[in-house]
Amino acid sequence: TTTIIVPVILRLLCLYIYLFPVFSGPMVYGICFCPISKREQLAQLKVADSKTLTEDEREKLFTKLNDANDFVGWALRILSPNEISTGMQQRSKYNLNTMSHDTAIGLIQYALDSGVQLKEVYVDTVGPAEKYQAKLKELFPELEITVKAKADSLFPIVSAASICAKVARDRSVKSWTFIENLGDVNVDYGSGYPNDPKTKEWLSSNVDPVFGYPQFVRFSWSTAQVILDSKAVPVHWEDDGKDGDKKDTPSVLSFFEKKTVDPKLQSHRYFTERKLVSIANL
């Protein structure tokens, strides 16, 4: 009798999520994962928090991560500015924290569905870390989940995820194609961050008084709102009930309310001339 031994290799991987917040242009969410046994090998790539690196340094590290694809994997989720603005300005507001959480949950599920055998998950927090961690743990009870503030500076692979997200966003912004016919619009709009003078100058110079901005700009961004309030044509909605000149205008809803008949209403002269009165309600 011949016994055949089939080796079973179980890869336990760490998944790290970096949620990269931006204020104009797309918002990029990145995950990076590697075997637990390769943690030291990953650290030797000298990855760091993307915010502390120059663009050239990030590009070089991103190339290193790509070349190390035998033990490092990554994936991204990109939300367009129009998608963000639509969510934040709809009747039932979809705020950025909830949007970030849902995207992170989707990326974890994407990794699981793709066959990545997860054991540990490290997340850069959005909002209170304890509540966020409890939320993820309830959804993924089989995983060891750690949510920390500034995780991109604490864990090398979170740094790696931040580099993937930042490089992707920088490339997206640089190669952005405007779907609107803007003619010879100046595309030197800077980084898209609120503290970038070049971005503020571009916003101030390229606002349309009626249509505002192209979809590249998040209308829900407070900086854009301030410029729109000062330079765009004001809009007054006739049915919002806030216009002082429209106080006596009935609401549209009033036409659907149940009406009651006032018994003191003047009857038609046919009845009054003949001194006819109603003795009962039909």
C-alpha positions in Angstrom: 0.0 0.0 0.0 1.3 3.4 -1.0 0.5 6.4 1.1 0.4 9.7 -0.8 1.0 12.7 1.4 -0.5 15.9 0.0 1.1 19.0 1.5 -1.4 21.7 2.5 0.0 25.2 2.6 -2.2 27.7 4.5 -1.2 31.3 4.0 -2.1 33.6 6.8 -2.0 37.2 5.6 -2.3 40.6 7.1 -4.6 43.1 5.4 -4.0 46.7 6.1 -6.3 49.5 5.0 -5.4 53.1 4.4 -8.2 55.5 4.0 -6.8 58.5 2.1 -8.9 61.6 2.7 -8.8 64.3 0.0 -10.8 67.5 -0.5 -10.9 67.9 -4.3 -10.6 65.4 -7.1 -11.2 61.7 -6.3 -10.9 60.0 -2.9 -8.7 56.9 -2.9 -8.9 54.0 -0.5 -6.1 51.5 -0.5 -5.4 48.0 1.0 -2.1 46.2 1.1 -1.5 42.6 2.3 1.4 40.2 2.8 2.1 37.0 4.7 2.7 37.4 8.4 6.1 35.7 7.9 7.2 38.5 5.5 6.7 41.4 7.8 10.4 42.0 8.2 11.0 41.7 4.5 8.4 44.3 3.9 10.0 46.7 6.5 13.3 46.4 4.6 11.6 48.2 1.7 11.8 51.3 3.9 8.1 52.3 3.4 6.9 55.2 5.3 3.8 57.4 5.8 3.1 58.8 2.3 2.5 62.3 3.8 6.1 62.5 4.9 7.5 61.6 1.4 8.1 63.6 -1.7 6.3 62.6 -4.9 9.5 61.1 -6.3 10.1 59.1 -3.2 6.5 57.7 -3.3 6.9 56.7 -6.9 10.1 54.8 -6.2 8.6 53.0 -3.3 5.5 52.2 -5.3 7.8 50.6 -7.9 9.5 48.5 -5.2 6.1 47.3 -3.9 5.1 46.3 -7.4 8.3 44.4 -7.9 7.8 42.6 -4.6 4.5 41.0 -5.9 5.7 37.6 -4.8 4.8 38.5 -1.2 2.9 41.9 -1.4 -0.5 42.5 -2.9 -2.6 45.7 -3.0 -5.9 47.0 -4.3 -7.7 50.3 -4.5 -11.2 51.8 -4.5 -11.6 55.2 -6.1 -14.6 57.5 -5.4 -15.1 60.2 -7.9 -15.7 63.8 -6.6 -19.2 63.7 -8.2 -20.0 60.5 -6.3 -18.9 62.1 -3.0 -20.8 65.4 -3.6 -24.0 63.5 -4.6 -23.8 61.4 -1.4 -23.2 64.4 0.9 -25.8 66.7 -0.6 -28.6 64.2 -1.1 -31.8 64.5 1.1 -30.5 61.7 3.4 -26.9 62.9 3.8 -24.3 60.2 3.3 -21.4 61.7 5.3 -17.7 61.1 4.7 -17.2 58.9 7.8 -19.9 56.5 6.8 -18.7 56.5 3.2 -15.2 55.7 4.4 -16.4 52.9 6.6 -18.5 51.3 3.9 -15.6 51.5 1.5 -13.2 49.8 4.0 -15.8 47.1 4.6 -16.1 46.6 0.9 -12.4 46.2 0.5 -12.1 43.7 3.3 -14.9 41.7 1.7 -13.2 42.0 -1.7 -10.0 40.5 -0.3 -11.9 37.6 1.3 -13.9 37.0 -1.9 -10.7 37.0 -3.9 -9.3 34.1 -1.8 -7.0 36.0 0.5 -6.8 34.1 3.7 -6.9 36.9 6.2 -6.0 36.7 9.9 -5.0 40.2 11.0 -6.5 43.5 9.8 -5.0 46.9 10.6 -7.0 50.0 9.8 -6.2 53.7 9.8 -9.1 55.1 11.7 -11.8 57.5 10.5 -13.7 58.8 13.5 -13.4 57.3 17.0 -11.1 54.2 16.7 -12.9 52.1 19.4 -16.3 52.4 17.8 -14.9 51.8 14.3 -13.0 48.7 15.5 -16.2 47.3 17.2 -18.1 47.9 14.0 -15.6 46.0 11.9 -15.3 43.2 14.5 -19.1 42.7 14.5 -19.0 42.3 10.7 -15.9 40.1 10.6 -15.7 38.2 13.9 -13.2 35.7 12.6 -10.5 38.4 12.0 -8.1 40.0 14.5 -8.8 43.7 13.8 -6.9 46.7 15.1 -8.0 50.2 14.4 -5.5 53.0 15.3 -5.1 56.7 14.7 -2.1 57.4 12.5 -1.8 53.7 11.7 0.1 54.7 8.5 3.0 55.8 10.7 2.8 52.9 13.2 2.6 49.9 10.8 4.9 49.5 7.8 2.3 47.8 5.6 -0.3 50.5 6.4 2.4 52.9 5.1 2.6 50.7 2.0 -1.1 51.0 1.5 -0.9 54.8 1.9 1.8 55.0 -0.8 -0.4 52.9 -3.2 -3.4 55.2 -2.5 -1.4 58.5 -2.8 0.4 57.5 -6.0 -2.9 56.5 -7.6 -4.6 59.7 -6.6 -1.7 61.9 -7.8 -1.7 60.1 -11.2 -5.5 60.4 -11.4 -5.4 64.2 -10.7 -2.6 64.8 -13.2 -4.3 62.9 -16.0 -7.9 64.0 -15.2 -10.1 64.3 -18.3 -12.9 66.9 -17.9 -16.1 65.5 -19.3 -17.4 69.1 -19.6 -16.5 71.2 -22.6 -14.3 73.7 -20.8 -12.3 75.0 -23.8 -8.9 76.3 -22.8 -9.4 76.0 -19.1 -6.2 76.2 -17.0 -5.5 72.7 -15.6 -2.8 73.8 -13.2 -5.0 73.3 -10.2 -2.4 72.1 -7.7 -2.8 69.2 -5.3 -6.5 69.7 -4.5 -5.9 70.2 -0.8 -7.5 73.2 1.1 -4.1 74.5 2.2 -2.7 74.6 -1.3 -2.8 78.3 -2.5 -2.7 77.1 -6.2 -5.8 75.1 -5.7 -7.6 78.0 -4.1 -6.6 80.3 -6.9 -7.8 77.8 -9.5 -11.2 77.5 -7.8 -11.6 81.3 -7.5 -10.6 81.8 -11.2 -12.6 79.0 -12.7 -16.0 79.3 -11.0 -19.0 79.6 -13.4 -21.6 82.0 -12.0 -24.5 79.6 -12.9 -23.1 76.1 -13.1 -20.3 76.4 -10.5 -17.6 73.9 -11.1 -16.9 70.8 -13.3 -17.4 67.4 -11.6 -13.7 67.4 -10.7 -14.5 69.6 -7.8 -16.4 68.4 -4.7 -19.3 70.9 -4.3 -19.7 69.7 -0.7 -16.2 71.0 0.1 -16.5 74.0 2.3 -13.8 76.0 0.4 -15.8 75.6 -2.8 -19.0 76.5 -1.0 -17.5 79.8 0.2 -16.3 80.8 -3.3 -19.7 79.8 -4.8 -21.5 81.9 -2.2 -19.4 85.0 -3.0 -19.0 84.7 -6.8 -21.9 82.6 -8.1 -25.5 83.8 -8.9 -27.7 83.3 -5.8 -30.5 80.8 -6.2 -33.9 81.2 -4.5 -36.2 78.2 -4.4 -39.8 79.3 -4.7 -41.2 76.5 -2.5 -38.6 76.4 0.3 -40.8 78.6 2.6 -37.8 80.8 3.5 -38.4 83.8 1.1 -39.9 86.7 3.0 -41.9 87.8 0.0 -43.6 84.5 -0.2 -45.1 84.2 3.3 -48.7 84.3 2.0 -48.1 81.8 -0.7 -49.6 78.5 0.3 -47.5 75.4 0.4 -48.0 72.8 -2.4 -48.9 70.3 0.3 -51.8 72.5 1.4 -53.7 71.5 -1.7 -53.7 67.9 -0.6 -55.0 68.5 2.9 -58.5 67.5 3.9 -60.9 70.4 3.6 -63.8 71.3 6.0 -66.9 73.2 4.9 -67.5 76.5 6.7 -71.2 76.7 7.4 -71.0 80.5 7.3 -70.0 80.6 3.7 -72.3 82.9 1.6 -74.8 80.9 -0.4 -75.5 81.5 -4.1 -77.9 84.4 -4.6 -80.5 82.0 -6.1 -81.0 80.6 -2.6 -80.8 83.9 -0.7 -83.3 85.7 -3.0 -85.8 82.9 -2.3 -84.9 82.7 1.3 -84.0 79.1 1.0 -81.8 77.6 3.7 -80.3 74.2 4.3 -82.0 72.3 7.1 -79.7 69.2 7.0 -76.3 68.2 5.8 -76.4 65.6 3.1 
